[in-house]
Amino acid sequence: MDNELIELEDIIGSKKKGIKPIIPVSRSTWYDGVKDGRFPKPIHISARRTVWFKSDVLTLLEKLKCERSNNV
């Protein structure tokens, strides 16, 4: 399993830094999803640094794709 750690801007993207999103949602939508359990829990490395396992985010992406294809 992939244990690479990624930051929020790697997940939701950053127009300023030219980073394309993996999951195109706003920062507040992402944190709301984390809070209510729809999105993976973060890992707090320090008081000002939060990361996620890339594998958890990619698993979520596949789940969202499946849900979308089932609803079409």
All heavy atoms as a GROMACS GRO file, in nm:
protein
  584
    1MET      N    1   0.084  -0.118   0.000
    1MET     CA    2   0.000   0.000   0.000
    1MET      C    3   0.089   0.125   0.000
    1MET      O    4   0.194   0.127   0.059
    1MET     CB    5  -0.092  -0.003   0.122
    1MET     CG    6  -0.193   0.108   0.119
    1MET     SD    7  -0.347   0.075   0.206
    1MET     CE    8  -0.432  -0.022   0.085
    2ASP      N    9   0.040   0.228  -0.066
    2ASP     CA   10   0.115   0.352  -0.080
    2ASP      C   11   0.108   0.434   0.048
    2ASP      O   12   0.000   0.474   0.090
    2ASP     CB   13   0.059   0.431  -0.197
    2ASP     CG   14   0.141   0.552  -0.233
    2ASP    OD1   15   0.248   0.571  -0.176
    2ASP    OD2   16   0.096   0.628  -0.320
    3ASN      N   17   0.221   0.457   0.112
    3ASN     CA   18   0.225   0.534   0.236
    3ASN      C   19   0.270   0.678   0.215
    3ASN      O   20   0.310   0.744   0.310
    3ASN     CB   21   0.316   0.466   0.338
    3ASN     CG   22   0.255   0.339   0.392
    3ASN    OD1   23   0.134   0.329   0.401
    3ASN    ND2   24   0.337   0.244   0.425
    4GLU      N   25   0.262   0.725   0.091
    4GLU     CA   26   0.300   0.863   0.062
    4GLU      C   27   0.202   0.958   0.131
    4GLU      O   28   0.081   0.935   0.132
    4GLU     CB   29   0.297   0.887  -0.089
    4GLU     CG   30   0.340   1.026  -0.129
    4GLU     CD   31   0.337   1.046  -0.280
    4GLU    OE1   32   0.319   0.949  -0.354
    4GLU    OE2   33   0.351   1.161  -0.321
    5LEU      N   34   0.254   1.065   0.189
    5LEU     CA   35   0.172   1.165   0.256
    5LEU      C   36   0.155   1.285   0.164
    5LEU      O   37   0.251   1.329   0.100
    5LEU     CB   38   0.237   1.208   0.387
    5LEU     CG   39   0.257   1.098   0.491
    5LEU    CD1   40   0.336   1.152   0.610
    5LEU    CD2   41   0.124   1.042   0.537
    6ILE      N   42   0.032   1.337   0.158
    6ILE     CA   43   0.006   1.455   0.076
    6ILE      C   44  -0.067   1.560   0.158
    6ILE      O   45  -0.138   1.528   0.253
    6ILE     CB   46  -0.073   1.419  -0.052
    6ILE    CG1   47  -0.206   1.350  -0.019
    6ILE    CG2   48   0.011   1.332  -0.144
    6ILE    CD1   49  -0.293   1.323  -0.140
    7GLU      N   50  -0.048   1.685   0.118
    7GLU     CA   51  -0.111   1.796   0.188
    7GLU      C   52  -0.243   1.833   0.120
    7GLU      O   53  -0.274   1.786   0.010
    7GLU     CB   54  -0.017   1.916   0.188
    7GLU     CG   55   0.109   1.889   0.268
    7GLU     CD   56   0.204   2.007   0.270
    7GLU    OE1   57   0.201   2.089   0.176
    7GLU    OE2   58   0.280   2.017   0.366
    8LEU      N   59  -0.318   1.919   0.185
    8LEU     CA   60  -0.451   1.956   0.135
    8LEU      C   61  -0.445   2.014  -0.006
    8LEU      O   62  -0.528   1.978  -0.090
    8LEU     CB   63  -0.518   2.055   0.231
    8LEU     CG   64  -0.660   2.095   0.192
    8LEU    CD1   65  -0.752   1.974   0.187
    8LEU    CD2   66  -0.715   2.198   0.288
    9GLU      N   67  -0.348   2.098  -0.035
    9GLU     CA   68  -0.343   2.158  -0.169
    9GLU      C   69  -0.316   2.054  -0.277
    9GLU      O   70  -0.352   2.073  -0.392
    9GLU     CB   71  -0.243   2.273  -0.176
    9GLU     CG   72  -0.101   2.232  -0.161
    9GLU     CD   73  -0.006   2.352  -0.164
    9GLU    OE1   74  -0.051   2.466  -0.152
    9GLU    OE2   75   0.113   2.327  -0.177
   10ASP      N   76  -0.254   1.942  -0.240
   10ASP     CA   77  -0.235   1.833  -0.335
   10ASP      C   78  -0.368   1.762  -0.364
   10ASP      O   79  -0.385   1.704  -0.470
   10ASP     CB   80  -0.135   1.730  -0.282
   10ASP     CG   81   0.003   1.790  -0.262
   10ASP    OD1   82   0.048   1.866  -0.349
   10ASP    OD2   83   0.065   1.760  -0.159
   11ILE      N   84  -0.458   1.766  -0.269
   11ILE     CA   85  -0.588   1.700  -0.283
   11ILE      C   86  -0.686   1.790  -0.357
   11ILE      O   87  -0.747   1.748  -0.455
   11ILE     CB   88  -0.646   1.661  -0.145
   11ILE    CG1   89  -0.550   1.566  -0.074
   11ILE    CG2   90  -0.785   1.600  -0.160
   11ILE    CD1   91  -0.584   1.543   0.073
   12ILE      N   92  -0.703   1.913  -0.310
   12ILE     CA   93  -0.805   2.002  -0.367
   12ILE      C   94  -0.749   2.096  -0.474
   12ILE      O   95  -0.823   2.168  -0.537
   12ILE     CB   96  -0.879   2.083  -0.258
   12ILE    CG1   97  -0.784   2.179  -0.187
   12ILE    CG2   98  -0.947   1.989  -0.160
   12ILE    CD1   99  -0.854   2.278  -0.095
   13GLY      N  100  -0.618   2.094  -0.492
   13GLY     CA  101  -0.555   2.176  -0.594
   13GLY      C  102  -0.525   2.317  -0.546
   13GLY      O  103  -0.570   2.361  -0.441
   14SER      N  104  -0.446   2.387  -0.628
   14SER     CA  105  -0.411   2.526  -0.599
   14SER      C  106  -0.388   2.597  -0.732
   14SER      O  107  -0.290   2.569  -0.802
   14SER     CB  108  -0.285   2.533  -0.513
   14SER     OG  109  -0.239   2.666  -0.501
   15LYS      N  110  -0.479   2.687  -0.767
   15LYS     CA  111  -0.462   2.763  -0.891
   15LYS      C  112  -0.336   2.848  -0.885
   15LYS      O  113  -0.264   2.861  -0.982
   15LYS     CB  114  -0.583   2.853  -0.914
   15LYS     CG  115  -0.707   2.777  -0.954
   15LYS     CD  116  -0.823   2.871  -0.977
   15LYS     CE  117  -0.948   2.793  -1.008
   15LYS     NZ  118  -1.064   2.881  -1.026
   16LYS      N  119  -0.309   2.903  -0.768
   16LYS     CA  120  -0.194   2.990  -0.747
   16LYS      C  121  -0.062   2.917  -0.776
   16LYS      O  122   0.029   2.972  -0.837
   16LYS     CB  123  -0.195   3.039  -0.603
   16LYS     CG  124  -0.098   3.147  -0.570
   16LYS     CD  125  -0.116   3.183  -0.422
   16LYS     CE  126  -0.063   3.318  -0.391
   16LYS     NZ  127  -0.080   3.353  -0.250
   17LYS      N  128  -0.053   2.790  -0.734
   17LYS     CA  129   0.069   2.712  -0.752
   17LYS      C  130   0.063   2.620  -0.873
   17LYS      O  131   0.156   2.546  -0.900
   17LYS     CB  132   0.097   2.628  -0.627
   17LYS     CG  133   0.129   2.713  -0.505
   17LYS     CD  134   0.160   2.626  -0.386
   17LYS     CE  135   0.193   2.712  -0.265
   17LYS     NZ  136   0.223   2.628  -0.148
   18GLY      N  137  -0.050   2.623  -0.945
   18GLY     CA  138  -0.064   2.540  -1.064
   18GLY      C  139  -0.080   2.391  -1.035
   18GLY      O  140  -0.044   2.307  -1.116
   19ILE      N  141  -0.138   2.359  -0.919
   19ILE     CA  142  -0.158   2.219  -0.881
   19ILE      C  143  -0.301   2.179  -0.917
   19ILE      O  144  -0.397   2.240  -0.868
   19ILE     CB  145  -0.133   2.198  -0.731
   19ILE    CG1  146   0.009   2.237  -0.694
   19ILE    CG2  147  -0.163   2.054  -0.690
   19ILE    CD1  148   0.037   2.241  -0.545
   20LYS      N  149  -0.314   2.077  -1.001
   20LYS     CA  150  -0.447   2.029  -1.038
   20LYS      C  151  -0.503   1.944  -0.924
   20LYS      O  152  -0.430   1.867  -0.861
   20LYS     CB  153  -0.440   1.948  -1.166
   20LYS     CG  154  -0.407   2.032  -1.285
   20LYS     CD  155  -0.420   1.954  -1.413
   20LYS     CE  156  -0.390   2.048  -1.529
   20LYS     NZ  157  -0.429   1.988  -1.655
   21PRO      N  158  -0.634   1.955  -0.900
   21PRO     CA  159  -0.693   1.880  -0.788
   21PRO      C  160  -0.711   1.732  -0.819
   21PRO      O  161  -0.734   1.693  -0.933
   21PRO     CB  162  -0.829   1.948  -0.771
   21PRO     CG  163  -0.862   2.001  -0.906
   21PRO     CD  164  -0.730   2.042  -0.966
   22ILE      N  165  -0.700   1.651  -0.716
   22ILE     CA  166  -0.738   1.511  -0.724
   22ILE      C  167  -0.889   1.503  -0.706
   22ILE      O  168  -0.960   1.436  -0.779
   22ILE     CB  169  -0.667   1.426  -0.616
   22ILE    CG1  170  -0.516   1.428  -0.637
   22ILE    CG2  171  -0.720   1.284  -0.615
   22ILE    CD1  172  -0.437   1.365  -0.523
   23ILE      N  173  -0.937   1.577  -0.606
   23ILE     CA  174  -1.080   1.587  -0.577
   23ILE      C  175  -1.114   1.737  -0.573
   23ILE      O  176  -1.074   1.806  -0.480
   23ILE     CB  177  -1.116   1.519  -0.444
   23ILE    CG1  178  -1.078   1.371  -0.451
   23ILE    CG2  179  -1.264   1.537  -0.412
   23ILE    CD1  180  -1.100   1.294  -0.325
   24PRO      N  181  -1.183   1.787  -0.676
   24PRO     CA  182  -1.207   1.932  -0.686
   24PRO      C  183  -1.321   1.982  -0.597
   24PRO      O  184  -1.434   1.996  -0.641
   24PRO     CB  185  -1.240   1.950  -0.835
   24PRO     CG  186  -1.299   1.820  -0.876
   24PRO     CD  187  -1.231   1.715  -0.792
   25VAL      N  188  -1.289   2.005  -0.473
   25VAL     CA  189  -1.384   2.063  -0.378
   25VAL      C  190  -1.315   2.180  -0.308
   25VAL      O  191  -1.193   2.192  -0.313
   25VAL     CB  192  -1.434   1.961  -0.273
   25VAL    CG1  193  -1.512   1.848  -0.339
   25VAL    CG2  194  -1.322   1.905  -0.190
   26SER      N  195  -1.392   2.262  -0.242
   26SER     CA  196  -1.333   2.375  -0.168
   26SER      C  197  -1.271   2.325  -0.038
   26SER      O  198  -1.300   2.214   0.009
   26SER     CB  199  -1.440   2.479  -0.137
   26SER     OG  200  -1.532   2.428  -0.042
   27ARG      N  201  -1.189   2.409   0.020
   27ARG     CA  202  -1.125   2.378   0.149
   27ARG      C  203  -1.231   2.350   0.256
   27ARG      O  204  -1.221   2.252   0.330
   27ARG     CB  205  -1.037   2.498   0.189
   27ARG     CG  206  -0.965   2.483   0.320
   27ARG     CD  207  -0.878   2.605   0.347
   27ARG     NE  208  -0.773   2.618   0.247
   27ARG     CZ  209  -0.653   2.561   0.255
   27ARG    NH1  210  -0.623   2.488   0.359
   27ARG    NH2  211  -0.564   2.578   0.160
   28SER      N  212  -1.334   2.434   0.262
   28SER     CA  213  -1.437   2.415   0.365
   28SER      C  214  -1.517   2.288   0.341
   28SER      O  215  -1.552   2.217   0.436
   28SER     CB  216  -1.529   2.536   0.374
   28SER     OG  217  -1.594   2.559   0.250
   29THR      N  218  -1.545   2.255   0.215
   29THR     CA  219  -1.616   2.130   0.185
   29THR      C  220  -1.531   2.011   0.226
   29THR      O  221  -1.582   1.913   0.282
   29THR     CB  222  -1.650   2.122   0.035
   29THR    OG1  223  -1.737   2.230   0.002
   29THR    CG2  224  -1.715   1.989  -0.001
   30TRP      N  225  -1.400   2.018   0.200
   30TRP     CA  226  -1.312   1.908   0.238
   30TRP      C  227  -1.314   1.886   0.389
   30TRP      O  228  -1.334   1.775   0.438
   30TRP     CB  229  -1.169   1.933   0.189
   30TRP     CG  230  -1.078   1.820   0.228
   30TRP    CD1  231  -0.992   1.817   0.334
   30TRP    CD2  232  -1.070   1.691   0.167
   30TRP    NE1  233  -0.930   1.694   0.341
   30TRP    CE2  234  -0.977   1.615   0.239
   30TRP    CE3  235  -1.133   1.632   0.057
   30TRP    CZ2  236  -0.943   1.484   0.204
   30TRP    CZ3  237  -1.100   1.503   0.023
   30TRP    CH2  238  -1.006   1.430   0.096
   31TYR      N  239  -1.296   1.994   0.465
   31TYR     CA  240  -1.292   1.980   0.611
   31TYR      C  241  -1.428   1.940   0.668
   31TYR      O  242  -1.434   1.866   0.766
   31TYR     CB  243  -1.238   2.106   0.677
   31TYR     CG  244  -1.088   2.112   0.674
   31TYR    CD1  245  -1.020   2.208   0.602
   31TYR    CD2  246  -1.012   2.017   0.742
   31TYR    CE1  247  -0.880   2.211   0.598
   31TYR    CE2  248  -0.873   2.019   0.739
   31TYR     CZ  249  -0.808   2.116   0.667
   31TYR     OH  250  -0.671   2.118   0.664
   32ASP      N  251  -1.538   1.984   0.605
   32ASP     CA  252  -1.670   1.938   0.648
   32ASP      C  253  -1.683   1.787   0.626
   32ASP      O  254  -1.737   1.715   0.709
   32ASP     CB  255  -1.782   2.010   0.572
   32ASP     CG  256  -1.801   2.154   0.616
   32ASP    OD1  257  -1.750   2.191   0.725
   32ASP    OD2  258  -1.867   2.230   0.542
   33GLY      N  259  -1.633   1.739   0.512
   33GLY     CA  260  -1.636   1.596   0.482
   33GLY      C  261  -1.550   1.514   0.577
   33GLY      O  262  -1.586   1.403   0.615
   34VAL      N  263  -1.437   1.570   0.617
   34VAL     CA  264  -1.352   1.503   0.716
   34VAL      C  265  -1.426   1.496   0.850
   34VAL      O  266  -1.430   1.392   0.915
   34VAL     CB  267  -1.216   1.577   0.732
   34VAL    CG1  268  -1.141   1.526   0.854
   34VAL    CG2  269  -1.132   1.562   0.606
   35LYS      N  270  -1.488   1.607   0.886
   35LYS     CA  271  -1.559   1.615   1.014
   35LYS      C  272  -1.674   1.516   1.022
   35LYS      O  273  -1.692   1.451   1.125
   35LYS     CB  274  -1.612   1.758   1.034
   35LYS     CG  275  -1.680   1.781   1.166
   35LYS     CD  276  -1.725   1.925   1.178
   35LYS     CE  277  -1.800   1.949   1.307
   35LYS     NZ  278  -1.847   2.087   1.318
   36ASP      N  279  -1.749   1.500   0.913
   36ASP     CA  280  -1.864   1.410   0.919
   36ASP      C  281  -1.834   1.267   0.872
   36ASP      O  282  -1.922   1.183   0.863
   36ASP     CB  283  -1.985   1.467   0.847
   36ASP     CG  284  -1.969   1.481   0.697
   36ASP    OD1  285  -1.884   1.411   0.638
   36ASP    OD2  286  -2.043   1.560   0.636
   37GLY      N  287  -1.706   1.239   0.841
   37GLY     CA  288  -1.665   1.103   0.811
   37GLY      C  289  -1.673   1.061   0.665
   37GLY      O  290  -1.646   0.946   0.633
   38ARG      N  291  -1.711   1.152   0.575
   38ARG     CA  292  -1.717   1.118   0.432
   38ARG      C  293  -1.578   1.110   0.371
   38ARG      O  294  -1.558   1.037   0.275
   38ARG     CB  295  -1.798   1.223   0.354
   38ARG     CG  296  -1.946   1.221   0.382
   38ARG     CD  297  -2.019   1.327   0.302
   38ARG     NE  298  -1.977   1.460   0.347
   38ARG     CZ  299  -1.952   1.562   0.266
   38ARG    NH1  300  -1.964   1.549   0.136
   38ARG    NH2  301  -1.916   1.679   0.316
   39PHE      N  302  -1.483   1.187   0.423
   39PHE     CA  303  -1.348   1.193   0.370
   39PHE      C  304  -1.250   1.138   0.474
   39PHE      O  305  -1.281   1.134   0.593
   39PHE     CB  306  -1.312   1.337   0.334
   39PHE     CG  307  -1.399   1.399   0.227
   39PHE    CD1  308  -1.408   1.536   0.217
   39PHE    CD2  309  -1.471   1.323   0.138
   39PHE    CE1  310  -1.487   1.596   0.119
   39PHE    CE2  311  -1.550   1.380   0.039
   39PHE     CZ  312  -1.559   1.517   0.030
   40PRO      N  313  -1.131   1.096   0.430
   40PRO     CA  314  -1.035   1.034   0.523
   40PRO      C  315  -0.991   1.127   0.635
   40PRO      O  316  -0.984   1.250   0.618
   40PRO     CB  317  -0.915   1.001   0.434
   40PRO     CG  318  -0.962   1.014   0.294
   40PRO     CD  319  -1.081   1.102   0.294
   41LYS      N  320  -0.958   1.066   0.748
   41LYS     CA  321  -0.908   1.142   0.861
   41LYS      C  322  -0.765   1.187   0.833
   41LYS      O  323  -0.686   1.114   0.774
   41LYS     CB  324  -0.910   1.057   0.988
   41LYS     CG  325  -1.048   1.028   1.036
   41LYS     CD  326  -1.044   0.954   1.167
   41LYS     CE  327  -1.186   0.930   1.215
   41LYS     NZ  328  -1.189   0.873   1.348
   42PRO      N  329  -0.730   1.307   0.879
   42PRO     CA  330  -0.595   1.358   0.858
   42PRO      C  331  -0.497   1.306   0.962
   42PRO      O  332  -0.536   1.250   1.065
   42PRO     CB  333  -0.613   1.509   0.873
   42PRO     CG  334  -0.725   1.522   0.970
   42PRO     CD  335  -0.818   1.406   0.941
   43ILE      N  336  -0.372   1.329   0.934
   43ILE     CA  337  -0.264   1.302   1.028
   43ILE      C  338  -0.203   1.437   1.062
   43ILE      O  339  -0.162   1.510   0.972
   43ILE     CB  340  -0.157   1.211   0.965
   43ILE    CG1  341  -0.221   1.077   0.925
   43ILE    CG2  342  -0.040   1.190   1.060
   43ILE    CD1  343  -0.140   1.000   0.826
   44HIS      N  344  -0.201   1.471   1.187
   44HIS     CA  345  -0.146   1.599   1.230
   44HIS      C  346   0.001   1.580   1.263
   44HIS      O  347   0.035   1.521   1.366
   44HIS     CB  348  -0.223   1.654   1.350
   44HIS     CG  349  -0.368   1.677   1.319
   44HIS    ND1  350  -0.412   1.787   1.250
   44HIS    CD2  351  -0.477   1.602   1.345
   44HIS    CE1  352  -0.543   1.780   1.237
   44HIS    NE2  353  -0.586   1.667   1.293
   45ILE      N  354   0.087   1.631   1.175
   45ILE     CA  355   0.231   1.616   1.194
   45ILE      C  356   0.282   1.716   1.297
   45ILE      O  357   0.372   1.687   1.374
   45ILE     CB  358   0.304   1.634   1.059
   45ILE    CG1  359   0.267   1.517   0.968
   45ILE    CG2  360   0.454   1.642   1.078
   45ILE    CD1  361   0.327   1.525   0.832
   46SER      N  362   0.225   1.836   1.292
   46SER     CA  363   0.259   1.939   1.390
   46SER      C  364   0.135   2.027   1.406
   46SER      O  365   0.032   2.002   1.345
   46SER     CB  366   0.379   2.021   1.342
   46SER     OG  367   0.345   2.099   1.229
   47ALA      N  368   0.149   2.130   1.486
   47ALA     CA  369   0.035   2.219   1.511
   47ALA      C  370  -0.014   2.286   1.383
   47ALA      O  371  -0.132   2.318   1.371
   47ALA     CB  372   0.073   2.324   1.614
   48ARG      N  373   0.074   2.307   1.285
   48ARG     CA  374   0.036   2.379   1.164
   48ARG      C  375   0.049   2.296   1.037
   48ARG      O  376   0.044   2.352   0.927
   48ARG     CB  377   0.121   2.505   1.153
   48ARG     CG  378   0.102   2.595   1.275
   48ARG     CD  379   0.169   2.726   1.257
   48ARG     NE  380   0.082   2.806   1.172
   48ARG     CZ  381   0.121   2.916   1.112
   48ARG    NH1  382   0.242   2.960   1.126
   48ARG    NH2  383   0.037   2.984   1.036
   49ARG      N  384   0.066   2.166   1.052
   49ARG     CA  385   0.084   2.082   0.932
   49ARG      C  386  -0.002   1.957   0.942
   49ARG      O  387   0.012   1.877   1.034
   49ARG     CB  388   0.230   2.044   0.916
   49ARG     CG  389   0.255   1.969   0.790
   49ARG     CD  390   0.378   2.019   0.720
   49ARG     NE  391   0.387   1.955   0.590
   49ARG     CZ  392   0.495   1.897   0.545
   49ARG    NH1  393   0.605   1.898   0.618
   49ARG    NH2  394   0.496   1.842   0.427
   50THR      N  395  -0.091   1.943   0.844
   50THR     CA  396  -0.183   1.831   0.838
   50THR      C  397  -0.165   1.763   0.703
   50THR      O  398  -0.155   1.829   0.600
   50THR     CB  399  -0.328   1.880   0.853
   50THR    OG1  400  -0.338   1.952   0.977
   50THR    CG2  401  -0.426   1.766   0.855
   51VAL      N  402  -0.162   1.630   0.704
   51VAL     CA  403  -0.144   1.554   0.581
   51VAL      C  404  -0.241   1.435   0.581
   51VAL      O  405  -0.302   1.403   0.682
   51VAL     CB  406   0.001   1.503   0.567
   51VAL    CG1  407   0.099   1.618   0.552
   51VAL    CG2  408   0.041   1.414   0.684
   52TRP      N  409  -0.252   1.372   0.464
   52TRP     CA  410  -0.334   1.254   0.446
   52TRP      C  411  -0.252   1.149   0.373
   52TRP      O  412  -0.160   1.182   0.298
   52TRP     CB  413  -0.457   1.286   0.362
   52TRP     CG  414  -0.561   1.363   0.433
   52TRP    CD1  415  -0.675   1.315   0.491
   52TRP    CD2  416  -0.565   1.505   0.456
   52TRP    NE1  417  -0.747   1.416   0.548
   52TRP    CE2  418  -0.682   1.534   0.528
   52TRP    CE3  419  -0.481   1.611   0.423
   52TRP    CZ2  420  -0.716   1.662   0.567
   52TRP    CZ3  421  -0.514   1.739   0.462
   52TRP    CH2  422  -0.631   1.763   0.533
   53PHE      N  423  -0.287   1.022   0.392
   53PHE     CA  424  -0.225   0.917   0.312
   53PHE      C  425  -0.282   0.927   0.171
   53PHE      O  426  -0.404   0.933   0.153
   53PHE     CB  427  -0.255   0.778   0.369
   53PHE     CG  428  -0.173   0.742   0.488
   53PHE    CD1  429  -0.232   0.723   0.612
   53PHE    CD2  430  -0.036   0.725   0.477
   53PHE    CE1  431  -0.157   0.689   0.723
   53PHE    CE2  432   0.041   0.690   0.587
   53PHE     CZ  433  -0.020   0.672   0.710
   54LYS      N  434  -0.194   0.928   0.073
   54LYS     CA  435  -0.237   0.937  -0.066
   54LYS      C  436  -0.327   0.819  -0.102
   54LYS      O  437  -0.427   0.835  -0.173
   54LYS     CB  438  -0.116   0.941  -0.159
   54LYS     CG  439  -0.152   0.964  -0.303
   54LYS     CD  440  -0.028   0.980  -0.388
   54LYS     CE  441  -0.064   1.012  -0.533
   54LYS     NZ  442   0.057   1.032  -0.614
   55SER      N  443  -0.297   0.703  -0.049
   55SER     CA  444  -0.378   0.584  -0.078
   55SER      C  445  -0.521   0.601  -0.028
   55SER      O  446  -0.616   0.556  -0.094
   55SER     CB  447  -0.314   0.459  -0.017
   55SER     OG  448  -0.303   0.473   0.123
   56ASP      N  449  -0.540   0.666   0.087
   56ASP     CA  450  -0.676   0.691   0.139
   56ASP      C  451  -0.754   0.784   0.047
   56ASP      O  452  -0.873   0.765   0.022
   56ASP     CB  453  -0.670   0.751   0.279
   56ASP     CG  454  -0.622   0.654   0.385
   56ASP    OD1  455  -0.617   0.532   0.357
   56ASP    OD2  456  -0.588   0.701   0.496
   57VAL      N  457  -0.686   0.885  -0.005
   57VAL     CA  458  -0.751   0.982  -0.094
   57VAL      C  459  -0.786   0.915  -0.227
   57VAL      O  460  -0.896   0.935  -0.281
   57VAL     CB  461  -0.661   1.106  -0.116
   57VAL    CG1  462  -0.722   1.200  -0.219
   57VAL    CG2  463  -0.639   1.179   0.017
   58LEU      N  464  -0.697   0.832  -0.280
   58LEU     CA  465  -0.724   0.763  -0.406
   58LEU      C  466  -0.836   0.661  -0.390
   58LEU      O  467  -0.918   0.642  -0.481
   58LEU     CB  468  -0.597   0.698  -0.459
   58LEU     CG  469  -0.487   0.796  -0.501
   58LEU    CD1  470  -0.362   0.720  -0.546
   58LEU    CD2  471  -0.534   0.892  -0.608
   59THR      N  472  -0.844   0.597  -0.275
   59THR     CA  473  -0.954   0.505  -0.246
   59THR      C  474  -1.086   0.581  -0.244
   59THR      O  475  -1.187   0.535  -0.299
   59THR     CB  476  -0.931   0.432  -0.112
   59THR    OG1  477  -0.810   0.357  -0.121
   59THR    CG2  478  -1.047   0.341  -0.077
   60LEU      N  479  -1.087   0.698  -0.181
   60LEU     CA  480  -1.206   0.783  -0.179
   60LEU      C  481  -1.245   0.821  -0.321
   60LEU      O  482  -1.363   0.817  -0.358
   60LEU     CB  483  -1.181   0.909  -0.096
   60LEU     CG  484  -1.288   1.018  -0.106
   60LEU    CD1  485  -1.422   0.968  -0.050
   60LEU    CD2  486  -1.243   1.144  -0.036
   61LEU      N  487  -1.149   0.858  -0.404
   61LEU     CA  488  -1.176   0.897  -0.542
   61LEU      C  489  -1.243   0.782  -0.618
   61LEU      O  490  -1.342   0.804  -0.689
   61LEU     CB  491  -1.047   0.939  -0.611
   61LEU     CG  492  -1.059   0.984  -0.756
   61LEU    CD1  493  -1.149   1.106  -0.768
   61LEU    CD2  494  -0.922   1.012  -0.813
   62GLU      N  495  -1.194   0.662  -0.602
   62GLU     CA  496  -1.254   0.546  -0.669
   62GLU      C  497  -1.398   0.522  -0.620
   62GLU      O  498  -1.487   0.492  -0.699
   62GLU     CB  499  -1.169   0.420  -0.646
   62GLU     CG  500  -1.041   0.421  -0.725
   62GLU     CD  501  -1.062   0.438  -0.875
   62GLU    OE1  502  -1.150   0.370  -0.932
   62GLU    OE2  503  -0.992   0.521  -0.935
   63LYS      N  504  -1.418   0.540  -0.490
   63LYS     CA  505  -1.552   0.524  -0.433
   63LYS      C  506  -1.648   0.628  -0.492
   63LYS      O  507  -1.761   0.595  -0.531
   63LYS     CB  508  -1.546   0.540  -0.280
   63LYS     CG  509  -1.679   0.530  -0.212
   63LYS     CD  510  -1.665   0.553  -0.063
   63LYS     CE  511  -1.801   0.570   0.001
   63LYS     NZ  512  -1.794   0.619   0.137
   64LEU      N  513  -1.602   0.752  -0.503
   64LEU     CA  514  -1.686   0.858  -0.560
   64LEU      C  515  -1.716   0.831  -0.707
   64LEU      O  516  -1.827   0.855  -0.754
   64LEU     CB  517  -1.617   0.994  -0.543
   64LEU     CG  518  -1.601   1.044  -0.400
   64LEU    CD1  519  -1.516   1.170  -0.396
   64LEU    CD2  520  -1.737   1.067  -0.336
   65LYS      N  521  -1.618   0.779  -0.781
   65LYS     CA  522  -1.640   0.746  -0.922
   65LYS      C  523  -1.745   0.636  -0.936
   65LYS      O  524  -1.831   0.642  -1.023
   65LYS     CB  525  -1.509   0.701  -0.988
   65LYS     CG  526  -1.414   0.812  -1.019
   65LYS     CD  527  -1.289   0.755  -1.085
   65LYS     CE  528  -1.186   0.861  -1.115
   65LYS     NZ  529  -1.066   0.802  -1.177
   66CYS      N  530  -1.737   0.534  -0.851
   66CYS     CA  531  -1.835   0.424  -0.855
   66CYS      C  532  -1.975   0.475  -0.823
   66CYS      O  533  -2.072   0.438  -0.888
   66CYS     CB  534  -1.796   0.314  -0.758
   66CYS     SG  535  -1.655   0.217  -0.811
   67GLU      N  536  -1.986   0.558  -0.720
   67GLU     CA  537  -2.116   0.615  -0.682
   67GLU      C  538  -2.174   0.696  -0.797
   67GLU      O  539  -2.292   0.690  -0.826
   67GLU     CB  540  -2.102   0.702  -0.557
   67GLU     CG  541  -2.081   0.624  -0.431
   67GLU     CD  542  -2.057   0.712  -0.310
   67GLU    OE1  543  -2.063   0.836  -0.322
   67GLU    OE2  544  -2.032   0.658  -0.202
   68ARG      N  545  -2.088   0.772  -0.863
   68ARG     CA  546  -2.135   0.857  -0.973
   68ARG      C  547  -2.182   0.772  -1.091
   68ARG      O  548  -2.285   0.799  -1.150
   68ARG     CB  549  -2.023   0.951  -1.018
   68ARG     CG  550  -2.068   1.044  -1.127
   68ARG     CD  551  -1.963   1.143  -1.163
   68ARG     NE  552  -2.013   1.230  -1.267
   68ARG     CZ  553  -1.945   1.321  -1.328
   68ARG    NH1  554  -1.820   1.340  -1.294
   68ARG    NH2  555  -1.996   1.394  -1.422
   69SER      N  556  -2.107   0.667  -1.124
   69SER     CA  557  -2.146   0.582  -1.237
   69SER      C  558  -2.273   0.503  -1.206
   69SER      O  559  -2.351   0.475  -1.297
   69SER     CB  560  -2.032   0.487  -1.276
   69SER     OG  561  -2.007   0.395  -1.173
   70ASN      N  562  -2.297   0.472  -1.080
   70ASN     CA  563  -2.421   0.402  -1.042
   70ASN      C  564  -2.542   0.493  -1.045
   70ASN      O  565  -2.654   0.445  -1.061
   70ASN     CB  566  -2.407   0.339  -0.903
   70ASN     CG  567  -2.312   0.221  -0.903
   70ASN    OD1  568  -2.288   0.159  -1.004
   70ASN    ND2  569  -2.256   0.193  -0.786
   71ASN      N  570  -2.520   0.623  -1.030
   71ASN     CA  571  -2.631   0.720  -1.028
   71ASN      C  572  -2.663   0.776  -1.166
   71ASN      O  573  -2.757   0.851  -1.181
   71ASN     CB  574  -2.600   0.835  -0.931
   71ASN     CG  575  -2.604   0.790  -0.787
   71ASN    OD1  576  -2.676   0.697  -0.753
   71ASN    ND2  577  -2.526   0.854  -0.704
   72VAL      N  578  -2.584   0.743  -1.265
   72VAL     CA  579  -2.605   0.799  -1.400
   72VAL      C  580  -2.708   0.722  -1.475
   72VAL      O  581  -2.754   0.624  -1.463
   72VAL     CB  582  -2.473   0.804  -1.479
   72VAL    CG1  583  -2.498   0.843  -1.623
   72VAL    CG2  584  -2.377   0.898  -1.413
   0.00000   0.00000   0.00000
